[in-house]
C-alpha cells in the first residue's frame, strides 16, 4: 500500500474538489482506479452566478515535488478513474515528460498555435467567404469546439440581451486549437449520434445533422483560407460521420388541394403568409430568398423571378443566383398585392434587414411562423414545412420536365445534388424494343374496280 500523501495543497490545487471525504479511500493504492473514483473532478470557470462546470473529468497528480491537473478526455467517471490510474503509473515509471507527452499531448504547445477565436477572426477576413456562409461555418465550429472541450451549455447560452451569449462565446473562443484534437472532435460527434440510438429515424437525422455540422466547421480550414499562423493544427483531420445514402424526396402533398386551401384561408386572413406560400410552392424559393425578395425582381412580362444578391442580401452560393420561370397565374396572384406595397420588399414587415448581424434572422419571422403553423394544420408536419414546399416544387418540375430543368430552377450547385436530395424523376421511359422487333402489319390495300367492269 502507498503512503498517504501529506504534501500541503497549493493555492491552485482546488482543495475543495480534492478534499478527501472517505477515510477508507486513503488506504487504496494510487495505481487502482478505485483510488481515483472519488478524486477525479470537473473544473469550473466563471464567477458568481455565471460559474459553469465543464463536462470532461480531470485528475490532480503529484509526483517528485510536482503537481499537475490533467484532462482525462472523458465525461464518464469510471473511465476517468481508470485513465487517472494509468496516468499515475506512467508518471511514476517514466516521469512527467513522457507521461504528459502520451496522455496530454496538448501540454507540449508550440508557440504560434491560435485559439478558436483567432481562427474565426482570421477566416472572417478571407475575401472568398460570403457573410451568410461564414456565419454558418462559425456557428458550427464553435458548437463542435464546445462539445469536444466540454464547455457546458446552459439556458443563458442564447441570452444575447443580457450577455449570456457573449460569455459563452468568450469561453469557447479562448480554447487553444491544439487542444481540439481529432479524437475529441470525433468523440463529440459520436455522442450526438449515440444519443439517438434505438430510433432509426432519429438516428438518421442525427447523422445528417452531425455530418452537416462537421462539413461547415471544416470549411474554415480549407487550404484556400491561408490562415496566417505559424502552426495551425487541423482538428478535423480524419474525422468522419457515416450518413449513408440520403432518402429521396417522396411527395405526400396534393399540391392542387393545398393551393386552393391556401387561397381560401390565407389570402384574406394572412396575406403575407399567402405570399410566402406562393413563392415557396410556385417558385421553389428558399426562406431567405423570399424574405429579401423585392418587387423589382419579379418580371410580369417574362413570367420570371430573379434571385440575386442585393445591398441587403447575399445568395447562398453563386449558383443560387438564377432566373426562375414561373406560371403566369402565379405572377397574376402576386400582382394583386403590388399596388398596396409600402416598401421595396414583397413581404411587408416592420423589421429591417440585418445583413451583417452575428445571429441570422428573418425580417418576416412572424409571417414564417404563421405559415408553418398553417401548413402543419394542413398535413405538412415535417421539421421544415416551408422547405417541404420548395421540395415539392422541385418534384413537380422534374415530373413535368426533367432533372436538369429542376436543378436550374432550384439553384443547386450540381445536378447530382438535385437527383440525390430533392427531386425524383417519376417518369418511366424505356426503348420500344417490342415495337421494333414486331412492327405492326401494314393495312391491306383495297382493290379498286376498273371503270369498265363497274359499268357492267
C-alpha positions in Angstrom: 0.0 0.0 0.0 1.2 3.5 -0.7 1.7 6.1 2.0 -0.9 8.8 2.4 0.1 12.0 0.6 0.9 14.6 3.2 2.1 17.4 0.8 0.1 20.6 1.6 -2.0 21.7 -1.4 -1.0 24.8 -3.4 -3.5 27.7 -3.9 -4.2 26.5 -7.4 -4.9 22.9 -6.5 -8.6 23.3 -5.8 -8.6 21.9 -2.3 -12.4 21.9 -2.2 -12.5 19.4 -5.1 -9.6 17.3 -3.9 -10.7 17.2 -0.2 -10.7 13.6 0.9 -14.1 12.7 2.4 -13.8 8.9 2.8 -11.1 7.6 5.2 -11.4 4.2 3.7 -10.3 5.6 0.3 -6.9 6.6 1.9 -5.9 3.0 2.1 -6.4 2.3 -1.6 -3.5 2.2 -4.0 -3.0 5.1 -6.3 -2.4 2.5 -9.0 -6.0 1.4 -8.6 -9.0 3.0 -10.3 -10.9 2.8 -7.0 -8.5 5.3 -5.5 -9.3 7.9 -8.2 -13.0 7.3 -8.4 -13.8 10.0 -5.9 -10.9 12.2 -6.8 -11.5 12.9 -10.5 -13.3 16.1 -10.9 -14.8 18.6 -13.4 -13.2 22.0 -13.4 -15.3 25.1 -13.3 -14.9 28.6 -14.8 -16.6 31.9 -14.5 -17.6 33.8 -11.3 -20.6 34.1 -9.1 -24.0 33.1 -10.6 -22.3 32.6 -14.0 -20.0 29.9 -12.8 -20.0 26.9 -15.1 -18.7 23.3 -14.9 -17.0 21.6 -17.9 -18.1 18.1 -19.0 -14.6 16.5 -19.0 -13.2 14.9 -15.9 -9.7 15.8 -14.7 -7.3 14.5 -12.1 -4.6 16.1 -9.9 -1.4 14.2 -9.7 1.6 14.9 -7.5 4.9 13.2 -8.0 8.6 14.2 -7.4 7.6 17.6 -6.0 5.4 18.5 -9.0 1.6 18.8 -9.0 -0.4 18.9 -12.2 -4.1 19.0 -13.1 -4.6 16.9 -16.3 -7.7 16.5 -18.5 -8.7 12.8 -19.0 -10.7 13.2 -22.3 -13.8 11.6 -21.0 -17.1 12.7 -19.3 -17.6 9.2 -17.7 -16.3 9.0 -14.1 -15.5 5.3 -14.2 -13.5 5.7 -17.4 -11.8 8.7 -16.0 -10.7 6.9 -12.9 -9.1 4.1 -15.0 -7.3 6.7 -17.1 -6.1 8.5 -14.0 -4.7 5.3 -12.6 -2.8 4.5 -15.8 -1.5 8.1 -15.9 -0.2 8.0 -12.4 1.5 4.7 -13.1 3.2 6.2 -16.2 4.3 9.3 -14.3 5.9 7.1 -11.6 7.6 4.7 -14.1 8.7 7.1 -16.8 8.5 10.6 -15.4 6.4 13.7 -16.1 7.7 14.5 -19.6 7.0 11.1 -21.1 3.6 10.7 -19.3 2.4 14.1 -20.4 3.5 13.5 -24.0 1.4 10.3 -24.1 -1.7 11.4 -22.0 -1.8 15.2 -22.6 0.0 16.0 -25.8 -1.6 19.4 -25.9 0.7 20.4 -23.0 3.6 20.5 -25.4 2.1 23.5 -27.1 4.3 25.2 -29.7 4.4 28.9 -29.9 2.2 30.3 -32.6 -0.8 28.0 -32.2 -4.0 30.1 -32.4 -7.2 29.9 -30.3 -10.7 29.2 -31.7 -11.4 33.0 -31.6 -8.3 33.8 -33.5 -9.1 31.3 -36.3 -12.6 32.8 -36.6 -11.2 36.3 -36.8 -8.7 35.4 -39.4 -11.2 33.5 -41.5 -13.6 36.4 -41.4 -11.1 38.5 -43.3 -11.0 36.0 -46.1 -12.4 37.5 -49.3 -13.7 34.2 -50.6 -16.3 33.6 -47.9 -19.7 35.3 -48.1 -21.3 36.7 -44.9 -24.0 34.0 -44.8 -21.6 31.2 -45.4 -19.2 32.5 -42.8 -21.9 32.8 -40.2 -22.8 29.1 -40.7 -19.2 28.0 -40.5 -18.6 29.9 -37.3 -21.7 28.6 -35.6 -20.8 25.0 -36.4 -17.1 25.4 -35.4 -18.0 27.0 -32.0 -20.6 24.3 -31.3 -18.2 21.5 -32.1 -15.4 23.1 -30.1 -17.7 23.5 -27.1 -18.9 19.9 -27.3 -15.5 18.5 -27.8 -13.9 20.5 -25.0 -16.7 20.1 -22.5 -18.0 23.7 -22.3 -21.4 23.1 -20.8 -24.3 25.0 -22.4 -26.9 26.4 -20.1 -30.2 28.2 -20.7 -28.5 31.6 -20.8 -26.1 30.5 -23.6 -28.7 32.0 -26.0 -29.3 35.1 -23.9 -27.7 37.7 -26.2 -29.5 40.6 -24.5 -28.0 40.1 -21.0 -24.6 38.9 -22.0 -25.1 35.1 -21.7 -24.2 34.5 -25.4 -21.2 36.8 -25.2 -19.9 35.0 -22.1 -20.3 31.6 -23.8 -18.5 32.7 -26.9 -15.7 34.2 -24.9 -15.2 30.9 -23.2 -15.2 28.9 -26.4 -13.0 31.4 -28.3 -10.3 31.0 -25.7 -9.8 27.3 -26.4 -6.4 26.7 -28.0 -6.6 24.9 -31.3 -4.1 22.2 -30.3 -6.5 21.1 -27.5 -9.2 20.4 -30.1 -7.7 17.1 -31.2 -9.4 15.0 -33.9 -10.0 12.4 -31.2 -12.1 14.8 -29.1 -14.0 16.1 -32.1 -14.8 12.6 -33.3 -16.0 11.6 -29.8 -18.3 14.7 -29.6 -19.9 13.8 -32.9 -20.2 10.1 -31.9 -22.0 11.2 -28.7 -24.6 13.1 -30.8 -25.4 10.0 -32.9 -25.3 7.7 -29.9 -27.9 9.7 -28.1 -30.4 8.9 -30.9 -29.7 5.1 -30.9 -32.8 2.9 -30.8 -34.9 5.1 -33.1 -33.8 4.6 -36.8 -35.4 7.9 -38.0 -33.9 9.9 -35.2 -30.5 8.3 -35.7 -30.6 9.2 -39.4 -31.5 12.8 -38.6 -28.7 12.9 -36.0 -26.2 11.6 -38.5 -27.2 14.1 -41.2 -27.0 16.9 -38.7 -23.6 15.8 -37.4 -22.3 15.4 -41.0 -23.6 18.9 -41.9 -22.0 20.5 -38.8 -18.7 18.8 -39.5 -18.7 19.8 -43.2 -19.3 23.5 -42.3 -16.8 23.7 -39.5 -14.1 22.0 -41.7 -14.7 24.8 -44.3 -12.8 27.2 -42.1 -9.7 25.1 -42.5 -9.8 24.9 -46.3 -6.4 25.5 -47.9 -7.9 28.5 -49.6 -8.3 30.2 -46.3 -4.5 30.6 -45.8 -4.7 31.2 -42.1 -1.8 33.5 -41.0 -0.5 31.4 -38.1 2.9 29.8 -37.5 1.2 26.5 -36.7 -2.4 25.7 -37.4 -3.4 22.1 -36.3 -6.4 20.8 -38.1 -8.8 19.5 -35.5 -10.9 17.8 -38.2 -8.2 15.7 -39.8 -9.6 12.2 -40.3 -12.9 12.9 -38.6 -15.9 11.4 -40.3 -19.6 10.8 -39.9 -21.2 7.9 -41.8 -24.5 9.1 -43.2 -25.4 6.5 -45.9 -27.5 7.3 -49.0 -29.9 10.1 -48.2 -33.6 9.2 -48.9 -35.1 10.8 -52.0 -38.0 13.2 -51.5 -41.3 11.4 -51.9 -44.2 13.7 -52.4 -47.1 13.4 -49.9 -48.6 16.7 -50.9 -51.6 17.2 -53.1 -50.4 20.5 -54.5 -53.7 21.5 -56.1 -55.8 20.9 -53.0 -53.2 22.7 -50.8 -53.1 25.7 -53.2 -56.9 26.1 -53.2 -57.0 25.8 -49.4 -54.3 28.5 -49.1 -56.2 30.8 -51.3 -59.3 30.3 -49.2 -57.7 30.5 -45.8 -54.6 32.7 -46.2 -55.2 35.1 -49.0 -57.6 37.2 -46.9 -56.7 36.4 -43.3 -52.9 36.2 -43.6 -51.9 37.7 -47.0 -48.2 37.9 -46.1 -48.2 34.1 -45.3 -50.0 33.6 -48.6 -47.2 35.3 -50.5 -44.6 33.1 -48.8 -46.7 30.0 -49.7 -46.9 31.1 -53.4 -43.2 31.8 -53.7 -42.2 28.5 -52.0 -44.5 26.2 -53.8 -44.8 28.1 -57.1 -41.2 29.2 -57.5 -39.2 26.9 -55.2 -37.5 29.9 -53.4 -35.7 29.4 -50.1 -37.0 31.2 -47.0 -34.1 33.7 -47.0 -34.7 34.4 -50.7 -38.4 35.0 -50.1 -37.7 37.2 -47.1 -35.4 39.5 -49.1 -37.3 39.4 -52.5 -38.0 42.8 -53.9 -40.8 43.7 -56.3 -38.4 44.8 -59.0 -37.1 41.2 -59.2 -40.5 40.0 -60.5 -40.9 40.4 -64.2 -44.6 40.1 -65.1 -44.0 40.3 -68.8 -41.5 37.4 -68.9 -43.1 35.4 -66.1 -39.7 35.2 -64.2 -38.5 35.8 -60.7 -34.8 36.9 -60.4 -33.0 35.6 -57.4 -29.9 37.8 -56.9 -27.5 39.4 -54.4 -28.6 42.9 -53.3 -27.3 45.5 -50.9 -29.0 43.8 -48.0 -28.9 40.1 -49.1 -26.3 37.6 -50.3 -27.4 34.4 -52.1 -26.4 31.1 -50.6 -23.9 30.3 -53.4 -23.1 31.7 -56.8 -25.3 29.1 -58.4 -28.2 30.3 -56.2 -28.3 33.4 -58.4 -30.8 32.4 -61.0 -33.8 33.3 -63.1 -36.8 31.2 -62.1 -39.5 30.6 -64.7 -43.0 30.6 -63.2 -46.5 30.2 -64.2 -48.4 33.4 -65.4 -51.1 32.6 -62.8 -48.5 32.9 -60.0 -47.4 36.3 -61.2 -51.0 37.4 -61.5 -51.8 36.3 -58.0 -48.8 38.2 -56.6 -49.6 41.3 -58.6 -52.8 41.7 -56.6 -50.6 42.8 -53.7 -48.2 45.1 -55.6 -50.3 48.2 -55.5 -50.6 48.2 -51.7 -46.9 47.6 -51.1 -45.3 50.1 -48.7 -41.7 49.2 -49.4 -39.4 47.6 -52.0 -39.9 44.2 -50.4 -42.6 41.7 -51.5 -43.1 40.7 -47.8 -44.3 43.5 -45.6 -42.5 43.7 -42.2 -41.7 46.4 -39.6 -38.3 44.8 -39.1 -35.4 46.0 -41.2 -32.9 43.6 -42.8 -29.6 43.0 -40.9 -27.1 41.6 -43.4 -24.1 41.9 -41.1 -25.8 40.5 -37.9 -23.9 37.9 -35.9 -27.1 35.9 -35.5 -29.2 35.1 -38.6 -32.7 36.4 -38.5 -35.6 37.0 -40.9 -37.4 40.3 -41.5 -40.7 38.4 -41.7 -40.1 35.9 -38.9 -43.7 36.3 -37.6 -45.1 35.6 -41.1 -43.0 32.5 -41.5 -44.2 31.2 -38.1 -47.8 31.8 -39.2 -47.4 29.8 -42.3 -45.6 27.0 -40.5 -48.5 26.7 -38.1 -51.0 26.6 -41.0 -49.0 24.0 -43.0 -48.8 21.7 -40.0 -52.5 22.0 -39.5 -53.0 21.0 -43.2 -50.9 17.9 -43.1 -47.3 19.0 -43.7 -45.8 18.0 -40.3 -42.1 17.8 -41.2 -39.3 19.6 -39.3 -39.2 22.4 -42.0 -42.7 22.6 -43.6 -41.9 25.7 -45.7 -38.8 23.9 -47.2 -41.1 21.0 -48.0 -43.0 23.3 -50.4 -39.7 24.0 -52.1 -39.0 20.3 -52.4 -42.5 19.8 -53.8 -41.8 22.5 -56.4 -38.6 20.6 -57.5 -40.6 17.3 -57.7 -43.3 18.9 -59.9 -40.7 20.4 -62.2 -38.9 17.1 -62.5 -42.1 15.3 -63.3 -43.2 17.7 -65.9 -39.8 18.4 -67.4 -36.5 16.8 -66.3 -33.9 16.8 -63.6 -31.7 19.4 -65.4 -34.5 21.9 -65.5 -35.3 21.3 -61.8 -31.6 21.8 -60.9 -31.5 25.2 -62.6 -34.9 26.3 -61.2 -33.8 25.3 -57.7 -30.4 27.0 -58.0 -28.4 23.9 -57.0 -24.7 23.7 -57.4 -24.9 20.5 -59.3 -27.4 18.2 -60.9 -26.2 15.4 -58.6 -27.4 17.4 -55.6 -30.9 17.7 -57.1 -31.0 14.0 -58.0 -29.8 12.9 -54.6 -31.7 15.0 -52.2 -34.7 16.7 -53.7 -36.5 15.5 -56.8 -37.2 12.1 -58.1 -37.9 11.6 -61.8 -41.2 9.7 -61.6 -41.4 9.1 -65.4 -40.5 5.6 -66.6 -39.3 5.5 -70.1 -37.8 2.6 -72.0 -36.9 2.0 -75.6 -39.7 0.4 -77.5 -37.9 -2.9 -78.2 -41.1 -4.9 -78.7 -42.4 -2.5 -81.4 -39.0 -2.6 -83.1 -39.0 -6.4 -83.2 -42.7 -6.8 -84.1 -43.7 -3.8 -86.1 -47.5 -3.7 -86.8 -48.6 -5.2 -90.0 -49.3 -2.7 -92.8 -53.0 -2.4 -93.6 -54.1 -4.3 -96.7 -54.6 -2.2 -99.8 -58.2 -2.0 -101.1 -58.7 -3.2 -104.5 -60.3 -0.6 -106.8 -62.6 -1.8 -109.6 -62.0 -0.8 -113.1 -64.3 1.7 -114.7 -65.4 -0.7 -117.4 -66.3 -3.5 -115.1 -68.0 -1.2 -112.7 -70.2 0.0 -115.6 -71.3 -3.6 -116.3 
